[in-house]
């Protein structure tokens, strides 16, 4: 069956819906709890996961660079679970990360703001004013995360196949809608083609992590394209040494069969030293 992604707003009821849908379908649920369990295998500490997970950049150069590396590691985890199949990707921009895969059922769970505040206050035993601030901040962070990293409006209905308003629809009905929708004939997997695309996306993500983690690469101005294991690097390097390091890092990634070099070396003049 198709991969499911669930985008949700705080207090919308997305958590129990995702758990019940995963249980009913026999799917693996990839959520914050699952990420925390496997994070160490990918070199992610609990603190690093917290800083990078569904957060827009802080615009502090050194901090943002590390957060970007950690975010790519989170995306690698999601892609590798997606390759296994029968998964629900909960949040984390899954619908955008997997936009090249045509067998993804994209679900959004929403509810009116005031109702979400009320639910969150009851669930967490919070003062309503504090719950209101937390829900608003969560909305802003997640919307900013999607806008910055995927350049898409979080609330755009065209980004989803099914939108569920839990103001009136019960959890049971929501789960039923998801389970019925995921078997729609138009979403049936072309397994061979989708697996190839996912494998290439995983290779690309590993290359990006390798480039970002390199001590030689000063600033990454490179785009990576992968098809059938063939990686193409386009963009700029500051020096020939940096260019060679980029090519070496790409070639060193598992499953890369060839690296195509379309990098340009542009040596930026140091005007501060000259004046």
Steps between C-alpha positions, in 0.01 A plus 500: 500500500593864468714694745295732724613841620306684770536874549334622818442806714561494875178402676334369184503139619753382245699287746230245593373493141849415371549228764160340433546514122845340526363225725202430272713490184797322654721795405814626674444846648797732453443777753703689760515198730628275223758759393626522857546122514716483187669842516821373660562263207511805274729700725219715639483586868167569670598868519589518130172331407304750709673799338453383142166322510232707321670830581571791265859636506607731783714707260811451713751386238702242697194359677292483182774312315500221760120498514494455123728196528276355771186572297647308207563206734133509606395504136731205429327301774159579347613406149647169614178408681300606194709261289394212727137581419177480704580806708324807634729805506365726774588866442860594410391633159452144376256602226762737359806284556328221303343719235678308220329176607161459331366241744490720810164565667532849649270566796453816706325504840367837610246669730401858594767686699292557816396136513862391466599733785224356719605144424868570568424672829291200613750243380804662660321655801607848392373848563293595190711810432819292504338236277402774255861622480635148452252411226565827317878452527473143375295614200754771418800268537356226283373742237843667497674164474298400192533843339877529550607147410235411240374842386136407543206641694428252780127566475469468121236227450653399167794354692277224639271225371277489809432775756321396820338758730470332839254757635216270394664185369589235759835325524336178381361668188833671432682166522243340270542777242878454501479120474253520212686777319839331502370212285364728226603358159666828401740461794599140436874467507713460194743321727797472267491865387435641847774293659749629244398858574523445874842338469622800300352739759686312773827522306446872445431554869816310598706709258352822640583386853855414391548841339355689797713301745828549314756717674641611165173633358461855630152581371272275303377653174435171326195311376508122482300298247497121499351262244563126503792553735665757273563821697533839335641793696424851376591832660815670620808428705732761650817319397627203304570318828141553609372378163707184521380440857138529387553248225685265735226524765233424242687203355555358849127467570356146484326397175640789294596355161631817338554867583448764231692820567319818402657715769660836432785641704440865588764665714336787683722806546567603858417867490563547872863397471551701183378825650 
